[in-house]
Amino acid sequence: MATREPIPTYVLGVGMTEFIKPRGLRDYPELGYEAGIKAMLDAQINYDDVQTGIAGFNYGDSTCGQRVFYQFGMTSIPIVNTGNACATGSAALYLARTMIRAGALDCVLVVGFEKMEPGPIRDKWTDRAKPTQLSRQMMEDMRGPAPGPPNAQYFANAGREYMEKYISNEGEFVEDFAEIARVSHEHSQRNPYAQFRQAYSLQAILDAPMICPPLTKLQCSPTSDGAGAAVVVSQRFLDARPHLRGQAVLMAGQQLATDSPRLYAARSAIDLVGYDMTRRAVAAALREAQTSLDAVRVCELHDCFSANALVLLESLGFSGVGAAHEMVRRGDITYGGRVVVNPSGGLISKGHPLGATGLAQCAELVWQLRGWANNRLVRDVDVALQHNLGLGGATVVTVYKRADGGKNAAVSDEQIAKSSWLGYNPAVEARGFREADAAKVRSRTARSEYALSDTQKKIEARL
């Protein structure tokens, strides 16, 4: 029996809410609804076209996805709820792509959302074994107890191990991490969805309150409320809508990797934060995409802490072993350098609502490849790379390409407004929407005003 060729899979539409401080101002049904409506408006589809819904979240009851998706329509389609730590959003994308590539589906709506609590991430369950229990014990055996939240300890220890291996001057090492955060905060000024949009000097970052040495508060991603969404479609679905080909982005390569025995055998703080998973995932994704890292000039990577960004530059292959700090010092992680890392501001500054992070990274790279992110555009690129990591563990690396095979160029806000159902450029402006806009994409055949409740009214009250 002949093996069927995998079906090319595209991101046709994306949508986001602003990422905000977790102060109980917005609940997850509203956040997920806003992101999903925007993604469908962007893709110019109706919910009746959607064959399966995938929801990604970590904090919530088991069918929170249904609570969000029923607002679009009660069409009886399968709705799958996923959770994979901080890689949840990208794991949901991976599931959508896998089903479409296999020929099972033509159109999937993915919505990732999170409503979090103020302060550092805390263990929610105290009556059962923790997923990271063994790695946490190993970390403390190797490095001893440390101040600060456990997640910060993981990445601070990885940073210190890197310093011990490759950097002789501790003062320079501390500044390298602060510089990564400085770049992220500088980039975020141009992202209308970012939780923080303020630039900081290197000294201000160094002087911020210490969380876990050497990581200060401005080098740590904040807890956040927010949502992101993507419409993922098959080649057949796109071919039936040739007028949208210019905005479709090919998911050219993707790999979801989990840990190998090396996690515990290496006894390395760097391996405990996903180094090996990342190395294997990026190699597989690039191989499937039939491209090399040399072609990648824009990247959204999982900089939950500045120490992690440094380690990832090496594990992704952007630098040689022990040379990531040299990239930072040369300015090779920002505009004019080797690769623009996190033009969105990254997790450090954009925010980190766990289930939404992978979708937000996807949205940023889609806007970059379309040429819509014209206030922060990385020009003349045709390949982009996304990295999303969850301790416990999972790493997802996705390689995106323009569907037309060309390179991006800036598209004016006026051009986008004319052709888009949104009526404006969502890459540079965060807006809500009216009921008439939502009506275009909510189900025509199975709409439930009871399921929608007062969500649309809340959206319009914020306009």
VENCORRA-V495427 format. One record per pair of residues at least 24 apart in sequence whose ideal C-beta (glycine too) atoms are under 10 Angstrom apart, sorted by the first residue. I is the first residue (numbers start at 1). GAP is how many residues later the second one is. Records with the same first field share a line. If there is no record, write none. Layout:
I=GAP ; GAP
//
This chain:
4=97 ; 98 ; 99
5=96 ; 98
6=91 ; 92 ; 94 ; 95 ; 96 ; 97 ; 282
7=90 ; 93 ; 94 ; 95 ; 96 ; 97 ; 98 ; 99 ; 227 ; 228 ; 229 ; 230
8=92 ; 93 ; 225 ; 226 ; 227 ; 228 ; 230 ; 240 ; 242 ; 243 ; 244 ; 395
9=84 ; 87 ; 88 ; 89 ; 90 ; 91 ; 92 ; 96 ; 97 ; 99 ; 223 ; 224 ; 225 ; 226 ; 228 ; 229 ; 241 ; 242 ; 243 ; 245
10=33 ; 87 ; 90 ; 221 ; 222 ; 223 ; 224 ; 225 ; 227 ; 228 ; 234 ; 235 ; 237 ; 238 ; 239 ; 240 ; 241 ; 242 ; 356 ; 390 ; 391 ; 393
11=28 ; 31 ; 32 ; 82 ; 85 ; 86 ; 99 ; 219 ; 220 ; 221 ; 222 ; 236 ; 237 ; 238 ; 239 ; 240 ; 351 ; 352 ; 354 ; 355 ; 358 ; 387 ; 389 ; 392
12=27 ; 28 ; 30 ; 31 ; 32 ; 33 ; 95 ; 218 ; 219 ; 220 ; 221 ; 222 ; 225 ; 226 ; 229 ; 232 ; 233 ; 235 ; 236 ; 237 ; 354 ; 391
13=25 ; 26 ; 27 ; 28 ; 29 ; 30 ; 31 ; 32 ; 96 ; 216 ; 217 ; 218 ; 219 ; 220 ; 231 ; 234 ; 235 ; 350 ; 353 ; 407 ; 408 ; 409 ; 413 ; 428
14=24 ; 25 ; 28 ; 29 ; 96 ; 214 ; 215 ; 216 ; 217 ; 233 ; 235 ; 345 ; 346 ; 348 ; 349 ; 350 ; 351 ; 352 ; 353 ; 356 ; 358 ; 412 ; 413
15=24 ; 25 ; 26 ; 27 ; 28 ; 96 ; 212 ; 213 ; 214 ; 215 ; 216 ; 344 ; 348 ; 407 ; 411 ; 418
16=96 ; 175 ; 176 ; 177 ; 210 ; 211 ; 212 ; 213 ; 214 ; 328 ; 334 ; 340 ; 343 ; 344 ; 346 ; 347 ; 348 ; 351 ; 410 ; 411 ; 414
17=96 ; 176 ; 208 ; 209 ; 210 ; 211 ; 212 ; 336 ; 339 ; 343 ; 413 ; 415 ; 442
18=173 ; 174 ; 175 ; 176 ; 177 ; 206 ; 207 ; 208 ; 209 ; 332 ; 333 ; 412 ; 413 ; 414 ; 444
19=95 ; 172 ; 174 ; 175 ; 176 ; 177 ; 203 ; 205 ; 206 ; 207 ; 208 ; 209 ; 325 ; 326 ; 328 ; 330 ; 331 ; 332 ; 333 ; 334 ; 337 ; 338 ; 341 ; 411
20=173 ; 175 ; 202 ; 204 ; 205 ; 206 ; 331 ; 333
21=95 ; 97 ; 174 ; 175 ; 201 ; 202 ; 203 ; 204 ; 330
22=37 ; 92 ; 93 ; 94 ; 95 ; 96 ; 97 ; 173 ; 200 ; 201 ; 202 ; 203 ; 204 ; 329 ; 331
23=94 ; 95 ; 202
24=91 ; 93 ; 94 ; 201
25=90 ; 200 ; 437
26=87 ; 89 ; 199 ; 200 ; 201 ; 432 ; 433 ; 436
27=40 ; 86 ; 88 ; 198 ; 428 ; 431
28=27 ; 29 ; 31 ; 32 ; 36 ; 37 ; 39 ; 40 ; 83 ; 85 ; 86 ; 87 ; 197 ; 198 ; 199 ; 325 ; 327 ; 328
29=35 ; 38 ; 39 ; 40 ; 41 ; 42 ; 84 ; 86 ; 198 ; 422 ; 423 ; 424 ; 425 ; 426 ; 429
30=38 ; 41 ; 83 ; 85 ; 195 ; 197 ; 423 ; 424 ; 425 ; 426 ; 427 ; 428 ; 429 ; 432
31=26 ; 37 ; 80 ; 81 ; 82 ; 83 ; 84 ; 194 ; 195 ; 196 ; 197 ; 322 ; 324 ; 325 ; 424
32=24 ; 25 ; 32 ; 33 ; 35 ; 36 ; 37 ; 39 ; 40 ; 79 ; 80 ; 81 ; 82 ; 83 ; 194 ; 195 ; 196 ; 197 ; 323 ; 324 ; 423
33=34 ; 35 ; 36 ; 37 ; 38 ; 39 ; 78 ; 80 ; 194 ; 196 ; 405 ; 409 ; 419 ; 420 ; 422 ; 423 ; 425 ; 426
34=77 ; 79 ; 192 ; 193 ; 195 ; 398 ; 399 ; 404 ; 421 ; 422 ; 424 ; 425 ; 428
35=33 ; 75 ; 76 ; 77 ; 78 ; 191 ; 192 ; 193 ; 194 ; 195 ; 321 ; 324 ; 325 ; 328
36=32 ; 33 ; 35 ; 36 ; 73 ; 74 ; 75 ; 77 ; 191 ; 192 ; 193 ; 194 ; 195 ; 402 ; 405 ; 406
37=34 ; 35 ; 74 ; 192 ; 385 ; 395 ; 396 ; 400 ; 401 ; 402 ; 403 ; 404 ; 405 ; 418 ; 419 ; 422
38=189 ; 190 ; 191 ; 325 ; 383 ; 384 ; 388 ; 392 ; 393 ; 394 ; 395 ; 399 ; 400 ; 403
39=70 ; 71 ; 72 ; 188 ; 189 ; 190 ; 191 ; 192 ; 193 ; 320 ; 324 ; 387 ; 402
40=32 ; 69 ; 189 ; 191 ; 381 ; 398 ; 400 ; 401 ; 402
41=190 ; 379 ; 380 ; 381 ; 382 ; 385 ; 392 ; 396 ; 397 ; 399 ; 400
42=187 ; 188 ; 189 ; 202 ; 205 ; 321 ; 324 ; 325 ; 330 ; 378 ; 379 ; 380 ; 384 ; 399
43=64 ; 66 ; 186 ; 187 ; 188 ; 189 ; 190 ; 194 ; 198 ; 201 ; 204 ; 205 ; 378 ; 398
44=187 ; 197 ; 199 ; 200 ; 203 ; 375 ; 376 ; 377 ; 378 ; 396 ; 397
45=62 ; 64 ; 186 ; 188 ; 192 ; 196 ; 199 ; 376 ; 395 ; 396
46=26 ; 27 ; 393 ; 394 ; 395 ; 396 ; 397 ; 398 ; 399
47=24 ; 25 ; 26 ; 27 ; 28 ; 30 ; 60 ; 62 ; 394 ; 395 ; 396 ; 397 ; 398 ; 399 ; 400
48=24 ; 25 ; 27 ; 29 ; 59 ; 393 ; 394 ; 395 ; 396 ; 397 ; 398 ; 399
49=26 ; 57 ; 58 ; 60 ; 182 ; 184 ; 188 ; 192 ; 392 ; 394
50=25 ; 27 ; 55 ; 56 ; 57 ; 58 ; 59 ; 181 ; 183 ; 391 ; 393
51=24 ; 26 ; 27 ; 48 ; 49 ; 53 ; 54 ; 55 ; 56 ; 57 ; 58 ; 182 ; 186
52=25 ; 26 ; 27 ; 28 ; 43 ; 44 ; 47 ; 48 ; 52 ; 53 ; 54 ; 55 ; 56 ; 57 ; 58 ; 180
53=24 ; 25 ; 26 ; 27 ; 28 ; 39 ; 43 ; 55 ; 56 ; 57 ; 58
54=24 ; 25 ; 26 ; 27 ; 28 ; 35 ; 37 ; 38 ; 39 ; 40 ; 41 ; 42 ; 45 ; 54 ; 55 ; 56 ; 57 ; 58 ; 176 ; 178
55=24 ; 25 ; 26 ; 27 ; 28 ; 33 ; 37 ; 54 ; 55 ; 56 ; 57 ; 58 ; 172 ; 174 ; 300
56=24 ; 25 ; 26 ; 27 ; 28 ; 31 ; 32 ; 33 ; 34 ; 35 ; 36 ; 37 ; 39 ; 54 ; 55 ; 56 ; 57 ; 58 ; 171 ; 172 ; 173 ; 298 ; 299 ; 300 ; 301 ; 302 ; 303
57=24 ; 25 ; 26 ; 31 ; 32 ; 35 ; 54 ; 55 ; 56 ; 57 ; 58 ; 170 ; 296 ; 297 ; 298 ; 299
58=24 ; 25 ; 26 ; 27 ; 28 ; 30 ; 54 ; 55 ; 56 ; 58 ; 63 ; 66 ; 295 ; 296 ; 297 ; 332
59=24 ; 54 ; 55 ; 56 ; 57 ; 58 ; 62 ; 65 ; 294 ; 295 ; 296
60=53 ; 54 ; 55 ; 295
64=49 ; 51 ; 291
65=27 ; 46 ; 47 ; 48 ; 290
66=385
67=384 ; 386
68=43 ; 45 ; 159 ; 161 ; 383 ; 387
69=40 ; 42 ; 382
70=373 ; 376 ; 378 ; 380 ; 381 ; 382 ; 383
71=367 ; 371 ; 372 ; 376 ; 377 ; 378 ; 380 ; 381 ; 382 ; 384 ; 385
72=37 ; 39 ; 366 ; 369 ; 370 ; 371 ; 374 ; 375 ; 376 ; 379 ; 380
73=368 ; 369 ; 370 ; 371 ; 372 ; 373 ; 374 ; 375 ; 378 ; 379
74=369 ; 371 ; 372 ; 373 ; 374 ; 376 ; 377
75=368 ; 369 ; 370 ; 371 ; 372
76=370
77=28 ; 31 ; 32 ; 366 ; 369
78=27 ; 30
79=30 ; 32
80=28 ; 30
82=28 ; 30 ; 273
83=271 ; 272 ; 307
84=172 ; 174 ; 270 ; 271 ; 274 ; 304 ; 306 ; 308 ; 309 ; 310 ; 311 ; 312
85=36 ; 46 ; 47 ; 269 ; 270 ; 303 ; 304 ; 305 ; 306 ; 307 ; 308 ; 309
86=35 ; 65 ; 135 ; 188 ; 216 ; 218 ; 261 ; 266 ; 268 ; 269 ; 271 ; 272 ; 302 ; 303 ; 304 ; 305 ; 306 ; 307 ; 308 ; 309
87=169 ; 170 ; 171 ; 187 ; 190 ; 215 ; 267 ; 268 ; 270 ; 271 ; 300 ; 301 ; 302 ; 303 ; 304 ; 305 ; 306 ; 307 ; 308 ; 309
88=24 ; 25 ; 26 ; 265 ; 266 ; 267 ; 268 ; 269 ; 270 ; 271 ; 300 ; 302 ; 306 ; 308
89=24 ; 25 ; 138 ; 139 ; 140 ; 141 ; 264 ; 265 ; 266 ; 267 ; 268 ; 269 ; 270 ; 271 ; 272 ; 273 ; 299 ; 301 ; 307
90=164 ; 166 ; 212 ; 267 ; 268 ; 269 ; 271 ; 272 ; 296 ; 297 ; 298 ; 299 ; 300 ; 304 ; 305 ; 306 ; 307 ; 308
91=165 ; 264 ; 267 ; 297 ; 299 ; 303 ; 304 ; 305
92=137 ; 138 ; 140 ; 263 ; 266 ; 267 ; 304
93=137 ; 139 ; 158 ; 161 ; 163 ; 265 ; 266 ; 268 ; 269 ; 293 ; 295 ; 303 ; 305
94=157 ; 160 ; 161 ; 162 ; 264 ; 294 ; 300 ; 302 ; 303 ; 304
95=137 ; 161
96=134 ; 135 ; 136 ; 137 ; 155
97=135 ; 154 ; 157 ; 159 ; 301
98=156 ; 158
99=133 ; 135
100=132 ; 133 ; 134 ; 135 ; 136 ; 137 ; 151
101=133 ; 134 ; 150 ; 153
103=131 ; 133
104=130
105=127 ; 128 ; 129 ; 132
106=126 ; 127 ; 128 ; 129 ; 130 ; 131 ; 132 ; 134
107=124 ; 125 ; 126 ; 127 ; 129 ; 130 ; 131
108=122 ; 123 ; 124 ; 125 ; 126 ; 129
109=120 ; 121 ; 122 ; 123 ; 124 ; 332
110=118 ; 119 ; 120 ; 121 ; 122 ; 248 ; 249 ; 252
111=116 ; 117 ; 118 ; 119 ; 244 ; 245 ; 248
112=114 ; 115 ; 116 ; 117 ; 118 ; 241 ; 242 ; 243 ; 244 ; 245 ; 246 ; 247 ; 248 ; 250
113=112 ; 113 ; 114 ; 115 ; 116 ; 240 ; 241 ; 242 ; 243 ; 246
114=109 ; 110 ; 111 ; 112 ; 113 ; 114 ; 237 ; 238 ; 239 ; 240 ; 241 ; 242 ; 243
115=109 ; 110 ; 111 ; 112 ; 238 ; 240
116=106 ; 107 ; 108 ; 109 ; 110 ; 235 ; 236 ; 237 ; 238 ; 239
117=106 ; 108
118=104 ; 105
119=30 ; 103 ; 104
120=28 ; 29 ; 30 ; 31 ; 32 ; 91 ; 100 ; 102 ; 103
121=28 ; 29 ; 30 ; 31 ; 100 ; 102 ; 183 ; 231 ; 233
122=27 ; 28 ; 29 ; 101
123=27
130=262
131=259 ; 260 ; 261 ; 262
132=140 ; 259 ; 260 ; 261
133=259
134=129 ; 130
135=124 ; 128 ; 129 ; 134 ; 136 ; 137 ; 138 ; 256 ; 257 ; 258
136=136 ; 255
138=125 ; 126 ; 128 ; 129 ; 130 ; 131 ; 133 ; 134
139=128 ; 130 ; 133 ; 134
141=126
142=125 ; 126 ; 127 ; 130
143=126 ; 129
146=66 ; 67
147=63 ; 64 ; 65 ; 66
148=62 ; 63 ; 64 ; 65 ; 67 ; 72
149=62 ; 63 ; 71
150=62 ; 241
151=60 ; 61 ; 69 ; 70 ; 122 ; 153 ; 154 ; 157 ; 240
152=59 ; 60 ; 61 ; 63 ; 65 ; 67 ; 68 ; 69 ; 152 ; 153 ; 155
153=58 ; 59 ; 62 ; 116
154=58 ; 115 ; 118 ; 119 ; 120 ; 150 ; 151 ; 153 ; 154 ; 237
155=57 ; 60 ; 64 ; 65 ; 114 ; 115 ; 117 ; 118 ; 119 ; 148 ; 149 ; 150 ; 151 ; 152 ; 153 ; 154 ; 155 ; 156 ; 236
156=54 ; 55 ; 56 ; 57 ; 58 ; 59 ; 63 ; 64 ; 113 ; 117 ; 149 ; 150 ; 151 ; 152
157=55 ; 56 ; 111 ; 112 ; 113 ; 115 ; 116 ; 150
158=110 ; 111 ; 112 ; 113 ; 114 ; 115 ; 116 ; 117 ; 147 ; 149 ; 150 ; 152 ; 153
159=53 ; 54 ; 55 ; 56 ; 60 ; 110 ; 111 ; 114 ; 146 ; 147 ; 148 ; 149 ; 150 ; 151 ; 152
160=52 ; 53 ; 54 ; 109 ; 110 ; 147
161=107 ; 108 ; 109 ; 110 ; 111 ; 112 ; 146 ; 150
162=107 ; 108 ; 113 ; 145 ; 148 ; 149 ; 152 ; 160 ; 162 ; 163
163=51 ; 144 ; 147 ; 162
164=105
165=103 ; 105 ; 156 ; 157
166=144 ; 148 ; 155 ; 156 ; 157 ; 158 ; 159 ; 160
167=155 ; 158 ; 159
170=44
172=153 ; 157
173=41 ; 137 ; 152
174=32 ; 39 ; 40 ; 41 ; 42
175=27 ; 28 ; 30 ; 31 ; 39 ; 150 ; 153 ; 154
176=38 ; 130 ; 131 ; 134 ; 148 ; 149 ; 150 ; 151 ; 152 ; 153
177=28 ; 29 ; 37 ; 38 ; 39 ; 42 ; 128 ; 129 ; 130 ; 131 ; 132 ; 133 ; 148 ; 151
178=24 ; 25 ; 26 ; 27 ; 28 ; 29 ; 30 ; 36 ; 37 ; 38 ; 40 ; 41 ; 128 ; 150
179=26 ; 27 ; 127 ; 131 ; 146 ; 149 ; 150 ; 152 ; 154 ; 155
180=25 ; 39 ; 123 ; 125 ; 126 ; 127 ; 128 ; 129 ; 130 ; 133 ; 144 ; 145 ; 147 ; 148 ; 153 ; 161 ; 162 ; 166 ; 168
181=24 ; 25 ; 27 ; 34 ; 35 ; 36 ; 37 ; 38 ; 39 ; 122 ; 124 ; 125 ; 128 ; 165 ; 167 ; 168
182=24 ; 36 ; 37 ; 124 ; 146 ; 152 ; 166
183=120 ; 123 ; 126 ; 145 ; 148 ; 150 ; 151 ; 152 ; 154 ; 157 ; 158 ; 159 ; 162 ; 163 ; 165 ; 166
184=34 ; 35 ; 37 ; 119 ; 122 ; 125 ; 149 ; 150 ; 157 ; 158 ; 159 ; 160 ; 161 ; 162 ; 163 ; 164 ; 165 ; 166
185=33 ; 34 ; 160 ; 161 ; 163 ; 164
186=148 ; 149 ; 159 ; 163
187=146 ; 147 ; 148 ; 153 ; 154 ; 155 ; 156 ; 157 ; 158 ; 159 ; 161 ; 162 ; 163 ; 189
188=154 ; 155 ; 156 ; 157 ; 158 ; 160 ; 161 ; 162 ; 163 ; 188
189=156 ; 160 ; 186 ; 187
190=153 ; 154 ; 155 ; 183 ; 184 ; 185 ; 186 ; 187 ; 237 ; 238
191=151 ; 152 ; 153 ; 154 ; 155 ; 158 ; 159 ; 169 ; 173 ; 176 ; 182 ; 184 ; 185 ; 236 ; 237 ; 239
192=183 ; 234 ; 235 ; 236 ; 237 ; 238 ; 239
193=33 ; 35 ; 151 ; 152 ; 157 ; 158 ; 167 ; 170 ; 171 ; 233 ; 234 ; 236 ; 237
194=30 ; 150 ; 151 ; 152 ; 154 ; 155 ; 156 ; 157 ; 166 ; 236
195=26 ; 27 ; 28 ; 29 ; 30 ; 31 ; 150 ; 152 ; 153 ; 154 ; 155 ; 156 ; 157 ; 158
196=26 ; 28 ; 149 ; 152 ; 153 ; 154 ; 155
197=148 ; 152 ; 153
198=151
199=150
200=149
205=101 ; 143
211=94
212=93 ; 95
214=92 ; 93
215=90 ; 91 ; 92 ; 93
216=90
218=88 ; 130 ; 131
219=84 ; 86 ; 87 ; 88 ; 89 ; 90 ; 129
220=83 ; 84 ; 85 ; 86 ; 87 ; 127 ; 128 ; 132
221=81 ; 82 ; 83 ; 84 ; 85 ; 87 ; 125 ; 126 ; 127 ; 128 ; 129 ; 130 ; 131 ; 136
222=125 ; 126 ; 127 ; 128 ; 129 ; 130 ; 131
223=128 ; 129 ; 130 ; 131
224=123 ; 126 ; 127 ; 128 ; 129 ; 130 ; 132 ; 133 ; 136
225=126 ; 128 ; 131
226=124 ; 125 ; 126 ; 127 ; 128 ; 129 ; 130 ; 131 ; 133 ; 134
227=126 ; 128 ; 129 ; 132 ; 133
228=125 ; 127 ; 128 ; 129 ; 130 ; 131 ; 132 ; 133 ; 134 ; 135 ; 136
229=127 ; 130 ; 131 ; 133 ; 134
230=128 ; 129 ; 132 ; 133 ; 136
231=210
232=130
235=168
238=165
243=176
244=159 ; 175
245=157 ; 158 ; 159
246=124 ; 125 ; 156 ; 157 ; 158 ; 160 ; 165 ; 173
247=119 ; 120 ; 122 ; 123 ; 124 ; 125 ; 155 ; 156 ; 164 ; 169 ; 172 ; 173
248=118 ; 121 ; 122 ; 154 ; 155 ; 156
249=113 ; 116 ; 117 ; 118 ; 119 ; 120 ; 121 ; 135 ; 151 ; 152 ; 153 ; 154
250=39 ; 119 ; 133 ; 149 ; 150 ; 151 ; 152 ; 153 ; 154 ; 155
251=34 ; 37 ; 38 ; 111 ; 135 ; 147 ; 148 ; 149 ; 150
252=33 ; 34 ; 36 ; 37 ; 38 ; 39 ; 131 ; 132 ; 146 ; 147 ; 148 ; 149 ; 150 ; 151
253=29 ; 31 ; 32 ; 33 ; 34 ; 35 ; 36 ; 37 ; 38 ; 130 ; 132 ; 144 ; 145 ; 146 ; 147 ; 148
254=27 ; 30 ; 31 ; 34 ; 35 ; 132 ; 142 ; 143 ; 144 ; 145 ; 146
255=25 ; 26 ; 27 ; 28 ; 29 ; 30 ; 31 ; 32 ; 33 ; 140 ; 141 ; 142 ; 143 ; 144
256=25 ; 28 ; 29 ; 132 ; 138 ; 139 ; 140 ; 141 ; 142
257=24 ; 25 ; 26 ; 27 ; 28 ; 132 ; 136 ; 137 ; 138 ; 139 ; 140
258=132 ; 134 ; 135 ; 136 ; 137
259=132 ; 133 ; 134 ; 135 ; 136
263=130
269=38 ; 42
270=37 ; 38 ; 41 ; 44 ; 45
271=40 ; 44
272=119 ; 121
273=29 ; 31 ; 32 ; 34 ; 35 ; 38 ; 39 ; 42 ; 116 ; 118 ; 120
274=28 ; 34 ; 37 ; 38 ; 41 ; 113 ; 115 ; 116 ; 117 ; 118 ; 119 ; 120 ; 121
275=33 ; 36 ; 37 ; 39 ; 40 ; 41 ; 114 ; 120
276=39 ; 117 ; 119
277=38 ; 112 ; 113 ; 116 ; 117 ; 118 ; 119 ; 120
278=24 ; 30 ; 33 ; 34 ; 36 ; 37 ; 38 ; 39 ; 109 ; 111 ; 117 ; 118 ; 119
279=33 ; 35 ; 36 ; 37 ; 38 ; 116 ; 118
280=35 ; 115 ; 117
281=34 ; 35 ; 106 ; 107 ; 108 ; 113 ; 114 ; 115 ; 116 ; 117
282=30 ; 33 ; 34 ; 35 ; 36 ; 103 ; 105 ; 113 ; 115 ; 117
283=33 ; 34 ; 114
284=113 ; 115
285=100 ; 101 ; 102 ; 111 ; 112 ; 113 ; 114
286=30 ; 31 ; 97 ; 99 ; 111 ; 113
287=112
288=111
289=94 ; 96 ; 108 ; 109 ; 110 ; 111 ; 112
290=109 ; 111
291=91 ; 92 ; 94 ; 108 ; 110
292=25 ; 91
293=24 ; 25 ; 46 ; 90 ; 92 ; 106
294=44 ; 89
295=86 ; 87 ; 88 ; 89 ; 90 ; 104 ; 106
296=42 ; 43 ; 44 ; 85 ; 86 ; 87 ; 88 ; 89 ; 103 ; 104
297=40 ; 41 ; 42 ; 43 ; 71 ; 81 ; 82 ; 83 ; 84 ; 85 ; 86 ; 87 ; 88
298=41 ; 42 ; 43 ; 44 ; 45 ; 66 ; 67 ; 70 ; 71 ; 75 ; 79 ; 80 ; 81 ; 83 ; 85 ; 86 ; 87 ; 88 ; 102 ; 110
299=34 ; 40 ; 41 ; 42 ; 43 ; 44 ; 62 ; 66 ; 79 ; 84 ; 85 ; 86 ; 87 ; 88
300=40 ; 41 ; 42 ; 43 ; 44 ; 46 ; 47 ; 50 ; 57 ; 58 ; 60 ; 61 ; 62 ; 63 ; 64 ; 65 ; 68 ; 84 ; 85 ; 86 ; 87 ; 88 ; 98 ; 100
301=32 ; 38 ; 40 ; 41 ; 45 ; 46 ; 60 ; 84 ; 85 ; 86 ; 87 ; 88 ; 96
302=40 ; 44 ; 45 ; 50 ; 55 ; 56 ; 59 ; 84 ; 85 ; 86 ; 87 ; 88 ; 93 ; 94
303=30 ; 38 ; 39 ; 42 ; 43 ; 44 ; 45 ; 46 ; 47 ; 49 ; 84 ; 86
304=42 ; 43 ; 44 ; 48 ; 50 ; 53 ; 85 ; 86 ; 87
305=42 ; 43
306=40 ; 42
308=39 ; 40 ; 81
309=24 ; 32 ; 33 ; 37 ; 38 ; 39
312=29 ; 75 ; 77 ; 83
313=25 ; 26 ; 28
315=72 ; 74 ; 80
316=25 ; 69 ; 71 ; 81
317=68
318=67
335=41 ; 42 ; 43 ; 44
339=39 ; 42 ; 46
340=28 ; 36 ; 37 ; 38 ; 41 ; 44
341=44 ; 46
343=24 ; 25 ; 30 ; 32 ; 33 ; 34 ; 35 ; 41
344=24 ; 29 ; 32
345=31
347=41 ; 42
354=36
357=31 ; 32 ; 33
358=28 ; 29 ; 30 ; 31 ; 32 ; 38 ; 40
359=29
360=28
361=24 ; 25 ; 26 ; 27 ; 35 ; 37
362=24 ; 26 ; 36 ; 38
363=63 ; 64
364=63
365=33 ; 34 ; 35
366=34 ; 61
367=41 ; 44 ; 49 ; 58 ; 59 ; 60 ; 61
368=32 ; 40 ; 59
369=31 ; 32 ; 33 ; 34 ; 37 ; 38 ; 39
370=32 ; 33 ; 38 ; 39 ; 40 ; 41 ; 46 ; 57
371=31 ; 35 ; 36 ; 37 ; 38 ; 39 ; 40 ; 41 ; 44 ; 45 ; 56
372=36 ; 38 ; 39 ; 40 ; 41 ; 43 ; 44 ; 48 ; 53 ; 54 ; 55 ; 56
373=35 ; 37 ; 38 ; 52 ; 53 ; 54 ; 55
374=34 ; 35 ; 36 ; 37 ; 38 ; 39 ; 42 ; 51 ; 53 ; 54
375=35 ; 38 ; 50 ; 52 ; 53 ; 54
376=51 ; 52
377=31 ; 32 ; 33 ; 34 ; 50 ; 51
378=30
379=28 ; 29 ; 30 ; 31
380=26 ; 27 ; 28 ; 29
381=26 ; 27 ; 28
382=24 ; 25 ; 26
383=24
384=24
431=31 ; 32
432=24 ; 26 ; 27 ; 28 ; 29 ; 30 ; 31
433=26 ; 27 ; 30
434=25 ; 26 ; 29
435=24 ; 25
//
